Amino acid sequence: MDSMKIAVTGSTGLIGTELVRSLRADGHEVLRLVRRRPGAPDEVAWDPVRQYVDAAGLAGCEAVVHLAGAGVADHRWTAAYKKEIRDSRLLGTAALAEALASLDTPPKVLVSGSAIGYYGDTGDRSVDESAPPGEGFLPSVCVEWEEAAAPAREAGIRTVFARTGLVVARHGGAWAKLIPLFRAGLGGRLGSGRQYWSFIALHDEVAALRFLVDTESLSGPVNLTAPEPVTNREVTAAMSRVLRRPALLPVPAAAVRLVLGEAAGDVLGGQRVRPGRLLSAGFSFAFPDIEPAIRTAASQGVPPTP
């Protein structure tokens, strides 16, 4: 990838922090969209809730990577938090897409965040990008989330939807909760343990996002998951081996539902998702297997501030 000017939303999140670091290390100019008064030359103001974007600040950008959105697993799914999950994605994506479409010279590509939650609970059935959306809250959010980017696509901007799986990292997502539990000897399978978890190492997530920016033949949905999903039982066994702790305390499904409420369906259900389009385009995974991905995540230090 030649040196580019790239804008990133969600730049202080788990994935955004590492993406910004990676891009800058390779000499790219990165602009970060922030929800406060900009305090540095690399910051551009936006307010996704009020659907405001300083479009002039994005002039000259050749690519935009949109990662912002309220964390799905950060809180119990009350009606208010479900609204925040939806609004943070739909309103922000629509505002950004409209701002990019309004530019005299729009960027060449918008990589817009999405999730494998699009497919719902697939059970043992393996799915790729050709599969239809599932049923329930998360699939409906993902469908609307992707539709909200329509102004960018209609303006001729190559638009890619990065349907990300469970990111294996020490400082965010599911593994930020799992690693301390296993270190304390409190880890165990969740429910039956037979549900599939479609994971991706943080290193591969960042590399894949950069691959989407650079690969002109890719547009539309692209699954960002390791080539072969694993079951929760397999995750549990790998965590036990890596952290050298027993994993003898299975968590009953009823207990998961009691703690997480409606969100428990996302943990107890399975998603057997394969990255068909990523593999066909020639992307190479550094961590295709779960145990090396966990081992690397468990040894990571605190990420730097972008």
N, C-alpha and C positions, 0 to 999 in steps of 0.2 A: 504494500500500500504506500503510494507516494504521500508526502506530507500534506495534511489536509487541515481545514478549519472545521471542527466538529462540535456541535452543541449537545449537551447531555442534561436530561432532567433526572431527578432522583439521584443526584451525584453524591449524596452523603449516605445512601443506603448501602447494604451489603455488596450488591453487584456494582452499583454506580461508583463506589469508592475505588474498587479494584480496576474497573474499566478506565476511569480517569487516569489513575496511576500508570496503567499499561500504555495508554495512548500517549501520554506526555513523555514517558520513557523512550518512546520511539520517535519523538520529535514533532508530534502533532500539536496544533493549537486547539485547546479545549475551552469552550465557553460553558459555564455552569448556570443553569436557570435556578434562581433562588426566590423564595417566597418572602423576602424582606427587602429593605432598601439595599441595592448593591453597594458593597464596600470595597470592591477590588476590580481591576480592569477586566478580569476574566468572568465577571458575574453579570447576568442579564435578569431583569425583574420579570416575574410572572406571578399570577394568582389564579390557580386552576379553579378554585371555587367560584370566584367572580368572573372567570373566563377572560382574564386579561393576560396578554403577552406583549412585551415590548418588542414588537416585530422588527423595529429599526435596529435593535441590538443584535438580531440574528442575520443581518445583511452580510453576505459573503460566505456564509456557512455552506459547505458542500455536502454535509451529512448531519443528521440529527438522530440521536438515540434517546428514545423516550421510555424511562423506567419508573416514573413516579406513580405512586398509588399507596393507599393505606394497607398495612400488613393484614393479610387474611387471617393469620393465626395469632395476631397480637392481643386480641380481646375476645371475650365471649360474644356470640352473635346475637346481640339485642337488636331490636328493630332499628334503633338509632345507629348502631355500628354497621349494620348491613347497609344502611343508607350511605354511611361514610365510605364504605368499601366501593359501592357502586358509583357514587358521585365523584370520588377522587379519581376514578378512572375515566368515566364518560365525559365529565366536564373538562378535565384537563386535556384529554386527547382531542376533543372537539376544538377547544380554544387553540391548541398548538397547531392542529392541522389547518385551521382557518388562517392563522397568522402566517404559516409557511406558504400557503396558497396565495396570499396577498402580496408576497414579495415580488419585485420586478424580476429578480433572478432567483427562483426558488432553489433549494438544495436538490441534489441529484437523488438522494435517498432518505427516507424516513424509516428507521427500524423502531417499530412501536411494540412495547411490551404486551404480552398476553400470557396465557398459562395453559397447561394441559388440563386444568379444570374445565376447559371447553368440552372435553369428551365425557365428563361425568364418571360414574362408576362403571368401568368396563369389565369388571370381574376377571376371568381368565382369558377374555378375548383380546387379541393383539390388534392395536389400531395404529394407523399412520395418518398423515395429513388429509387423506381422502375421506376419513370417517365423518359422519354428521355430528352435530352437537348432542350432548346428553341432556338429561332433564334435571331440574333443580336450580338452586340459587346461583352457584358458581358458573355452570354452563350458560345460564341466561346473561350473567354479567359479562362473561368472555365474549359472547356473541355481540352484545351491544358495544362493548369496549372496542372491538375490531371495526364495527360499523361506524363508530365515531370518527375514524380516520378518513372517511370518505372524501372530505374536501381536498386533502393532500393528493389522494389517488386521482381524483378528477382533474386536478391541476397538472397532471403528468409527472408527479413525483413517484419514483419507484418506492412502493410501500411494502414493507415486510413485517409480518406479525411473528414475533419471537415467542412461541408457546413453550415457556420454560417449565421444567419439572422441579423436583425437590433438589435444591442446591446444597451440596455437601460442603459445609464450611463451619468453622468453629464459632464465628461471631455473628451468626444470623440464621434465620429460618429454623427448620425442624432440628437440625443438628446442634444448634446453640442450646437447645433444651435437653437433647439426648445425651450429649457428651458428659455434662456434669452429673446426670443421673447414673450413667454407667460407671463413671469414676468413683462414685460413692457406693457402688455395688447394688444399686437399686434398679438397674435396667432389666428389661424383659420384653417379650413379644407383646404386641397390642392386640387384644381380641384373639381371633383364631391364628393370627400370624400368617395366614395364607394369602392375604391381600398383596397385590403387587405395588411396589414403590418404584416409580420411574425417576431415577436420580440423575444428577449431573454434577461433576466436580466444579468448584468455583473457577479453577484455572480454565477448564473447558468451556464453561459458560461465557467467560470473557473472550476467549479465543473465537468462539462461535459467533458472538455478537460482531466482532471485528470482521469475521469471514462474511457475514451477511452484508455489512457495509461495503465490502470490497468486491462481492460477487454479483456482477450486473445481471446475471441470468436468473437470480432468485427474487421473487416477489410473492406476496400472499403469505399463507401460513407456513411456518417451518418449525418443527418440533426440536427443542433444545433439551434432549435427554441422552443418556448413554445408550449405546447400541442395544443392550439387553437389560430390561428391567429385572429387579430381584424382589423376592417376597420379603415381608416384614420379618419372617423367621430367619431368612438369610442375612438381613441387615443386623438382626439381634446377635446372631452367631459371629458375624464379622466384628461388630463392636466389642463383643466379649473377648475375642482373640487380640484385637489391636490394643485394647485398654487393660488387658490381663485382669479382668474382673468377671466373676460369675454372673450369669444372667438367668437366674432361677425364679424370678418373681413375675410371672405373666400378669398383665393388667387386664382384668375382665372387661368385656365390651360394655357392660352396665356401668362400670366405674368410669370408663372413658366418656360415656354419654352424660353421666352425672356432672363431671368436671367441665366438659366442653360444650354441652348442650347440642344445638343443631350442627355445630362445626364438627362434631364427632364423626359424622358421616364421611367427611373428607379424610379422616384418619383411618377409620375402620373399613372404608371402601377401597377398592383397588383400581389402579390405572396402569394398564400394560401398554405403554406407549413407545413406539419406535421412531427414530429420527430418519424416516425414509428419504426425505428431500435433502437433508444435510449430508447423508452418506452418498447419495447419488451425485451430489455436486463436488465430492472429493474431499470433504472435511475429514481430518484425522484426529481422533481422540487421544489425548495423553493419558487419560484415566478411564478406560472403558469398563474396568471392573471395580466393584464396590470396596473391596478391602484396601487397595492402594489409595483410593479416594479418601476413605475414612482416616487412614494412617497419616496422609498429608494434612488433612484438616485438623486432626488432633494435635499436630505439632506446630501449627501456625501460631504466630504471635499476634499481638494487637495490630490491626491494620492502620496504616498511616492516614492522617487527615488529608483530604484532597486540597 
